[in-house]
Amino acid sequence: MALSPGRGLSVSGARVALVGGQAAATWIVDAGIVVITPLRAFTRAEHTAVTEEGQSMMSFVSGNDSDRVEVVTPSP
């Protein structure tokens, strides 16, 4: 994924998403998409909130070129 020039951002590796102050998911940027893997089941409201934050993050790191997000089911 190409980042906007001058941002100097690193988004390699997994990051943690907090919900209610607790780790609730990991996320990575893969092929221009924020991929969110929940660590537990989300309520509908949590799913919406995490997705919206992911869209904001993707928009930021891509210089507003993308806001793509995918919430995946974790592997057992």
Order of alpha helices (4+ residues) and beta strands (2+ residues): beta-beta-beta-alpha-beta
